[in-house]
Amino acid sequence: MSRSAGDAALPIGAVESIVGVGVGVGPHPRPWPDDARLDPELLSAGDRRNVADRYRYWRLDAIVADLDAHRHEFHVAIENWQHDLNIGSVVRTANAFLAAEVHIVGRRRWNRRGAMVTDRYQHVRHHDGVSTLAAWCSDQELPIIAVDNLTGAHPLETAALPRSCVLLFGQEGPGLSEPARAAATTTYSIAQFGSTRSINAAVAAGIAMHAWIRQHAQRLA
């Protein structure tokens, strides 16, 4: 998993513990399970991280390895020209839906607060611009599916999304840049019924990701 140069690393659980000491589990009773995936420090002190119950007491690298074995085939890309505050929330949602990767297009640095440490578990890749993202997608044979309420866009509600694809979102406010629009194979819009002309970029990303999930994912037991 990549991390932007200059970003301060937080201790494991530093942000996750914000949710409160009542979250998670306390120290594991002895004798401890004989499982190489488990972290002795967590077994001893308790696991207050915001992780699914099946990952309690697991080491970070063990969780990532297990996630890697089950990741879905869709990627998420978001343009970052103005230090978009939505990116952290996009990463968190991508982690929840087990996206293959999140691609940050434009500025390398992004506000991680909204990610709530999920970027530790989610692969994040940086591209200097749309052209480098498009080249990478071409090499991987992944179509770019743009999501923005543009004239001529097809309704996401009736879309048949490809199983393998990159869902691309624009900067909060201006939406997709012209190069991003040109790079997209298809553009879909999200139906709105109120007075506002647009919805939050992080919300739009969550809706689009869940549209993919509804079509292609199988619920974990």
N, C-alpha and C positions, 0 to 999 in steps of 0.2 A: 504494500500500500504506500502510495507516495504521500509526502508531506512537504508543503511549501517551505523553502529556505527562509529562515528567520522567524518562523512560527514557534512560539514557546511550547514545549511539550508539557502537558499536565500529567501529574501522577495518575496511575490507574485508579479510577473511582472518584477522582477529585470533583469532577462535574456530576458524575452519576450519583454521588452521595447527596446532591442537592435535593433529590426527591424525598429525602428524609430517612431517619434511622429505622423507621418501621418497615421499610422496604427490604426485601431480600431475606436472608437467613443468617442465623448466628453461627458460632463455631460448630464444626461437625463433631459429634460424639466419637470418642475412640472405642474400638480400633478404627482407624481410617481405612476407607476402601483402597484396594490395591489397583490403582488405575493411573497410568502415566499421564493422562490428560488433566489430572487434578493438580491444583496449585497448593503446596503445603501452607503458604502464608494465608490463603483464603480459608483453608480447612481449619486453621488455628484461630483466625480472627473473625471469621464470618465473611459472607459475600453480600455486600449491599449494592452491587452494581445493578443497573437497569438492563438485565438480560433475562431471556426466557428461562423458565424453571429448569428446562433440560440442560442448560449450560451452567447451573450453579456449581461453584467451586472449580470450574474449568479454567485452565490457563488461557490467556488471550490468544496465543498462537494456535492452540488446539481448537478454539471456537472458530477462528478464521479458516482453518483447514477443513473443518466440518462444513462450514458454510460454502466453501469453494467446491465441495463435492456435490452441492445441490443447487448452485446458482442458476437463475433463469437466463434465458437467451436474449433478453432485451437489455439495452444500455440506455443511459440517460445523459443528455448533454445540455448544458446551459451556458449562454453567453454571459461574460463577466467583464463588461467594459467600464462600469461605474461602481465597482465594489458592491454588487448586489447583495442586500441583506437576506434575500430569500434562499441563497445557495445552501446554507446550513440546513434549512428545513427540507430542501430537495434531497440532500444527502441522507438525512434521517429517514425520509419516506422511502428512498431507494433501498436503504438497508432493511426496512420493514418488509418490503416486497421482494427482497433478495435479487436486486438487479446485478447483472454481471459486472458493470463498472459505471461510475459517474465521470463524465468528461467536463472539465472546466475549460471554457473557450475564451481566450483573451487574457485578462490580468491573472497572474499566477496566485496572488494572495486573495483569500476570501474569508469572510467572517464565519468562524467556526462555532460561534455560540449556539446557533440554532440546531447544530448537528447533535448536541448533547453527547459528545464522545463517540457517536456511531461511526465517525470516519475512521476509528481504529479498526472497525470490523468490515468496512466497505472499501473496495478498491476505488481509488480516485486517480484519474489521469489528466494531465494538463496539455492543452494545445495552444500555441501562440495565436492562432487565428482560425477562421472557418476553413481556410484552404488546407491547413494541416489536418484538421478534423476530417474533412472530406477525403483527403488522400488516405488517411488511416482507414476510414470506412470502406473505401474502394479496395484496399488491400485485404480487408477482412470480409469482403463481399456482403456488407451490411447496408441496406437502404436507410437513408435518413428520412425520418418521418417528422415533419415540423408540426407544431401545435400552436396556432395563433388564430385569432378571429379576423382573418383577412378576406377581402372580396374574392370570391371564387373558391374558398376553402370548402372541403367536404365535411359533412357533420360527423363528429367523432362517435356519436351515439349509434350510428349504423355502420361504422367502419369495420372492415375485416383486417385487423392489424397483422403484419407478418410475424411469425414466431421469432425470427432473428431480425433485429432492427435496432436503430438508434432513435430514441424519441428526443427531439430537439426543441428547446424552449429559449425564448428571447429574454432580453434584459427587461426588468420591471419598468413599466412606463412606455418606452418606445416599442417594445416587442422585438420581434426578429429583425435583425439587420438585413440589408439588401443582399449581402453575400450569403447569409444563412438561407434566405428565401430561395436564392438561385441554386444552392447546393441540395435543397430538399427534393426528394423523389415525389413526395405528396405532402400536402398541407391539410390538416384537419382543424376544425373549429369546435369549441364547446358551447352548447346552447345556453343562452342567458335570457332571463325573463324580467329582470328588474330595470332600474333606471341607469345603473352604472354601465359604462362602455366596455369595461374589462374587469377581470378578476385577478387576484393575486397570483404571481407566477408560481409560487410554491403550491398553491391550491390547484392551479391548472395542471401542474406536473403530477400531483397526487391523483387527480381524476384520470389523467391519461395512463398513468402506470396501472391503476386499478382496472381500466378498460382492457389492458393487456392481460392482467391477471385473470379476469373473468373469462377470457377467451382461451387461455393457454395453460394456466397453472392448475395443479392438482393440490388440494388442501392436505397439509401434513396431518398424519394421524395423531 
